[in-house]
Amino acid sequence: MTEDEQIKLLASDGMLVKRPVLAGEDILLVGFKEDEWKDKLKIK
């Protein structure tokens, strides 16, 4: 997804701001649970 496509999607559905989605080869995070994101993304 291009950055322009991402911006259009966020602009069309404000719930995505509160319900972020991160999808990658080895990861899928839905919603925002700060501890889970920190753990999966190795943030201290």
Residue pairs with C-beta under 8 A, 6 or more apart in sequence:
1 9
9 16
10 16
10 17
18 32
19 30
19 31
19 32
20 29
20 30
20 31
20 32
21 28
21 29
21 30
22 28
22 29
22 37
27 40
29 36
29 37
29 40
37 43
38 44
